[in-house]
Amino acid sequence: TRRKAKEMDSSDLNGATRLLSSWGERKAKESGEMAEKVFNHILDEKAARNTMSIPSGAMLHTVLVAWINSRVRDGPKRALALLDKVEELHVDDETIPRPDTLCYVTLITAFAKKKDFRSVQAAEELLMRLGQVPGNERQARHFNIVVNAYA
């Protein structure tokens, strides 16, 4: 017979948070994928109604940074896909945090640094999306990131 998996408790969540931070700081090819697996596990636990499994905006930001730093060519695109996923999940479950300004600006900066036209357009689209998210504010420096990338 198969044993039922143990629910995540606060100790497990603390361990997962430390693991996310570790993957977020590494600049290894597998960093983004591994960080996203940990984050997805937390989301899965949340979906299974584990009240101890509470994803946070800081966790999401760490995974986005891990993708961007992962040296995977499509790292920013993978980070954007995760941002989109979390936005959709937030619509259905408001206890899942909505991506904040820092998450958006991190992605805007990553796309702008690529300097190719499509990536800079993606940065501009994210900047426009940021302005539509309640509670998030665009600032002049956010616009400067995109304008400077077009230059």
Sequence and secondary structure as in RCSB ss.txt:
>XXXX:A:sequence
TRRKAKEMDSSDLNGATRLLSSWGERKAKESGEMAEKVFNHILDEKAARNTMSIPSGAMLHTVLVAWINSRVRDG
PKRALALLDKVEELHVDDETIPRPDTLCYVTLITAFAKKKDFRSVQAAEELLMRLGQVPGNERQARHFNIVVNAY
A
>XXXX:A:secstr
         HHHHHHHHHHHHHHHH   TTHHHHHHHHHHHHHHHHHTT TT    HHHHHHHHHHHHHT  TTH
HHHHHHHHHHHHHHHHH TTS    HHHHHHHHHHHHHH SHHHHHHHHHHHHHHHHSTT    HHHHHHHHHHH
 
